[in-house]
Amino acid sequence: MVRWLLLWTALAAQAPDSAARARSAVALRTLNDSLSAVAAAAAQFRADLVNASSDLVISRAARLTQRCAGALAGTAPVDSLPDTGTRLRRDLAGLRAALVRCTQDFAPGPSYQRVDSVKAWAPYRLSRLDEAVQRYRLTARVFMHRAGIK
């Protein structure tokens, strides 16, 4: 009986850690998948940007802003994880700011007035977005390694 009690105590003590690790893994992987969708939309936006028509720029900008908004929503579960550390929180905040800028900077609006501006500033804005994504991903990878998340 004592053995079963000791075994149960040991398992009960490990369960919250395993459950927290599993929640962390899901949140981090979900955000990573969303960031991959942002990267794909950004690459598509860059494709033949010089010769792209206004309609194509608006279509690609809409897709990019949707992907950025989706990734932005995915930052909340990561932000609510316990014990993420200062560096991950800082890079997550930087990522969140970049995603908010993405939804604003690539919104051409209801008319074609901003299309030329969106097109002209796209390389600079996309490079800033890429930097924030890469910085977060590197920090998240280190966090996952230290937390034993595969």
Secondary structure, DSSP 8 states (H G I E B T S, - for coil): -HHHHHHHHHHHHHHHHHHHHHHHHHHHHHHHHHHHHHHHHHHHHHTTTTT--HHHHHHHHHHHHHHHHHHHHHHHHHHT-TT--HHHHHHHHHHHHHHHHHHHHT---SSSTTHHHHHHHHHHHHHHHHHHHHHHHHHHHHHHHHHT--
